[in-house]
Amino acid sequence: QDIIMNTIKYQDEVEKRAFSLGWKFLNPMRVMVVDIDDFKLEYKMVSTEEASNLEILREKIFNNVIEIVRKYFRESYYSTFSDSIAFILSFPENSTISFDALTERCAMEVGESSQFKYRHTVTQGIGTVTDSVMELHRSYTEAIKSVKTGLIINRKSSINFYDRLGVFRILFNVENENEILEFLRMELGKLTESDEKYNTQYIETLEVLDNHNWNLKRSCEYMFIHYNTMKYRVRKIEELLGKDLNSNEVRSNLNLALKIRKIVSYRIVKN
């Protein structure tokens, strides 16, 4: 835990402690975090007796995850937290597939096994690869951000590689929140106001259109609405925004605004 939390500042100290424990940090490494979905929320809502049973269940899930991870990564080290477990994965020299492919196979089995055996889903975050033990804190931070992004995008039960997060990597690191909120207000404010006042579902419609590459037919099929209803909503959205939804620049800005909206909503819920 000291390594991934960056509480040890000097490499020689890390190497001494690792040697005393028989740990080796010779091959490429990365951090993977496995987070039990909704565990903290569930824990807060149960009685003392039920909480004790949840703690036992958590240990069973953790032990199962550890067993699976060590099947793929014999040299792996872990630290447990209240509802998650973080692994330092060391790439096996004899592996016939890439580090990414091996990690993904491992993560898929972890997710499927947790759900099948214990009826609990997990969200997994995977940091980038490093050759330096002193960089494992960065990989851990990336893994945590990947878990958060997975919860924003998929709600639960997902595998999220940090280097595949795209624009979410940037959005999580933007410090000027006022500027982000202003951009969000300018792009989506009128639609949000209409939805709140008249239940027009314009934001949901926009999200579906964006997710279906702006294909009206596929979008209305997904929403179980008539094609003419979709055309009407698109026209009203254009009128409210004063923008042409056929413009690539407009679509790009709306796509970004929808992503920002998810992050802002997530932060509000967490706080």
C-alpha positions in Angstrom: 0.0 0.0 0.0 2.9 2.4 0.7 4.1 1.9 -2.8 0.9 2.7 -4.6 0.0 5.5 -2.2 3.4 7.1 -2.7 4.3 7.3 1.0 7.8 5.9 0.3 9.8 8.7 -1.4 13.1 6.9 -2.2 13.7 4.0 -4.5 16.4 2.4 -2.4 14.0 2.2 0.6 11.4 0.5 -1.7 13.9 -2.0 -3.0 15.1 -2.9 0.6 11.5 -3.4 1.8 10.6 -5.4 -1.3 13.7 -7.6 -0.9 12.9 -8.3 2.7 9.4 -9.5 1.6 10.8 -11.5 -1.4 9.1 -9.3 -3.9 10.6 -8.7 -7.4 10.0 -5.6 -9.5 11.9 -6.5 -12.6 9.4 -6.8 -15.4 6.9 -4.2 -16.7 4.2 -3.4 -14.2 0.8 -1.8 -13.8 -1.9 -1.3 -11.2 -5.4 -2.8 -11.5 -8.2 -1.8 -9.1 -11.2 -4.0 -8.5 -14.1 -2.1 -6.9 -17.3 -3.9 -5.6 -20.2 -2.0 -7.1 -22.6 -0.3 -4.6 -20.9 -1.9 -1.6 -20.6 1.2 0.5 -24.2 2.2 -0.3 -25.4 -1.2 0.6 -23.3 -1.3 3.8 -24.8 2.0 5.0 -28.4 0.8 4.6 -28.3 -2.5 6.5 -28.5 -3.5 10.2 -25.4 -4.4 12.3 -26.0 -8.1 11.7 -26.4 -7.7 8.0 -23.3 -5.5 7.9 -21.3 -8.3 9.4 -22.6 -10.7 6.7 -21.6 -8.1 4.1 -18.1 -8.0 5.5 -17.9 -11.8 5.2 -19.1 -11.6 1.6 -16.6 -8.9 0.8 -13.8 -11.1 2.0 -15.0 -14.0 -0.1 -15.2 -11.8 -3.2 -11.7 -10.5 -2.4 -10.3 -14.0 -2.0 -11.9 -15.1 -5.2 -10.4 -12.1 -7.1 -6.9 -12.8 -5.6 -7.1 -16.4 -6.7 -8.0 -15.4 -10.3 -5.5 -12.7 -10.6 -2.7 -14.9 -9.4 -3.7 -17.5 -12.0 -2.7 -15.0 -14.6 -0.1 -13.0 -12.8 1.9 -15.3 -10.4 4.0 -12.3 -9.3 1.2 -9.9 -8.2 0.9 -8.0 -4.9 -2.3 -6.5 -3.5 -3.7 -4.2 -0.9 -7.3 -4.2 0.3 -9.5 -1.1 1.0 -13.1 -0.9 2.3 -14.8 -1.8 -1.0 -11.9 -2.4 -3.4 -8.7 -4.2 -3.9 -5.6 -2.9 -5.7 -3.1 -5.1 -7.4 0.4 -4.5 -8.7 0.6 -6.8 -11.8 4.0 -7.9 -13.0 4.1 -9.0 -16.7 5.2 -12.7 -16.9 8.3 -13.2 -19.0 6.8 -16.4 -20.6 3.5 -14.9 -21.7 2.6 -15.5 -25.3 0.2 -12.6 -25.5 0.6 -8.8 -24.7 0.3 -7.3 -21.3 -3.0 -5.6 -22.3 -4.5 -8.8 -23.6 -3.5 -10.8 -20.6 -4.8 -8.1 -18.2 -8.1 -8.0 -20.1 -8.6 -11.8 -19.9 -7.9 -11.7 -16.2 -10.3 -8.8 -15.7 -13.0 -10.5 -17.7 -12.8 -13.6 -15.5 -12.8 -11.5 -12.4 -16.0 -9.7 -13.5 -17.8 -12.8 -14.6 -16.8 -14.9 -11.6 -17.8 -12.2 -9.0 -21.3 -11.9 -10.6 -21.9 -15.6 -11.0 -20.6 -16.7 -7.6 -21.6 -13.8 -5.4 -24.2 -11.9 -7.3 -22.1 -8.7 -7.0 -20.7 -6.9 -10.0 -17.3 -5.1 -10.0 -16.0 -2.1 -11.8 -12.3 -2.4 -12.8 -9.7 0.3 -13.5 -6.4 -0.4 -15.1 -3.5 2.0 -15.1 -0.7 2.3 -17.7 2.4 0.2 -17.8 5.7 1.3 -16.1 9.2 -0.1 -15.7 9.8 1.8 -12.5 8.5 0.9 -9.1 8.4 4.7 -8.2 5.9 5.2 -11.0 3.4 2.7 -9.6 1.6 5.5 -7.7 0.8 7.2 -11.1 -0.5 3.9 -12.4 -2.7 3.5 -9.3 -4.0 7.0 -9.7 -4.9 6.2 -13.3 -6.6 3.0 -12.2 -8.8 4.9 -9.7 -9.7 7.5 -12.3 -10.6 4.6 -14.7 -12.9 3.1 -12.1 -14.7 6.5 -11.7 -15.0 6.9 -15.4 -16.4 3.4 -15.7 -19.1 4.2 -13.1 -20.0 7.4 -15.0 -20.2 5.8 -18.4 -21.5 2.3 -17.6 -22.8 2.8 -14.0 -21.3 -0.6 -13.0 -19.7 -3.9 -14.1 -17.1 -2.7 -16.6 -13.4 -2.9 -17.4 -11.7 0.4 -18.0 -8.1 0.9 -19.3 -6.8 4.4 -18.5 -5.2 4.7 -22.0 -8.5 4.0 -23.6 -10.6 6.7 -21.8 -10.2 9.3 -24.5 -11.5 12.7 -23.7 -12.5 11.6 -20.1 -8.8 11.6 -19.3 -8.7 15.4 -20.0 -12.0 16.2 -18.3 -11.0 14.6 -15.0 -7.9 16.7 -14.9 -9.4 20.1 -15.7 -9.0 22.3 -12.6 -11.2 25.3 -13.7 -14.6 23.9 -12.8 -16.4 27.3 -13.3 -15.3 27.3 -17.0 -16.5 23.8 -17.5 -19.9 24.6 -15.9 -20.2 27.7 -18.1 -19.5 25.6 -21.2 -22.1 23.1 -20.1 -24.7 25.9 -19.5 -24.0 27.4 -22.9 -24.3 24.1 -24.8 -27.1 22.3 -22.9 -28.7 24.9 -20.5 -31.8 25.6 -22.6 -32.5 21.9 -23.1 -32.0 21.1 -19.4 -34.4 24.0 -18.5 -37.0 22.7 -21.0 -36.7 19.1 -19.6 -37.2 20.3 -16.1 -40.2 22.5 -16.9 -42.0 20.4 -19.5 -40.4 16.9 -19.3 -39.5 17.2 -23.0 -36.7 14.6 -22.8 -34.4 16.6 -25.1 -31.2 15.7 -23.2 -32.0 12.0 -23.3 -32.8 12.3 -27.0 -29.5 14.1 -27.7 -27.6 11.4 -25.8 -29.3 8.6 -27.8 -28.6 10.4 -31.1 -25.0 10.9 -30.1 -24.6 7.3 -29.1 -26.1 6.1 -32.5 -23.9 8.4 -34.7 -26.8 10.8 -35.3 -28.8 8.1 -37.1 -32.5 9.1 -36.6 -33.9 5.7 -37.5 -31.7 3.7 -35.1 -32.2 6.3 -32.4 -36.0 6.3 -32.6 -36.0 2.5 -32.6 -33.9 2.5 -29.5 -36.2 5.0 -27.7 -39.4 3.2 -29.0 -40.8 6.4 -30.5 -42.2 7.2 -34.0 -39.8 8.5 -36.6 -41.8 11.7 -36.9 -41.6 12.2 -33.1 -37.8 12.0 -33.4 -37.8 14.5 -36.3 -40.0 16.9 -34.2 -37.6 16.7 -31.2 -34.6 17.3 -33.4 -36.2 20.4 -34.9 -37.2 21.7 -31.4 -33.6 21.1 -30.1 -32.2 23.0 -33.0 -34.7 25.9 -32.3 -33.8 26.0 -28.6 -30.0 25.9 -29.3 -30.1 28.0 -32.4 -27.8 25.5 -34.0 -27.8 23.1 -37.0 -27.4 19.5 -35.7 -26.0 18.5 -39.1 -22.8 20.5 -38.4 -19.8 18.4 -37.3 -18.6 21.2 -35.1 -21.9 21.4 -33.3 -22.0 17.7 -32.9 -18.5 17.6 -31.4 -19.3 20.3 -28.9 -22.5 18.6 -27.9 -20.7 15.3 -27.5 -18.2 17.0 -25.2 -20.9 18.7 -23.2 -22.7 15.4 -22.7 -19.5 13.9 -21.3 -19.0 16.8 -19.0 -22.6 16.5 -17.8 -22.0 12.9 -16.8 -18.9 13.9 -14.8 -20.6 16.8 -13.1 -23.6 14.5 -12.2 -21.3 11.9 -10.8 -19.5 14.5 -8.6 -22.8 15.8 -7.3 -24.0 12.2 -6.4 -20.6 11.4 -4.7 -20.7 14.6 -2.6 
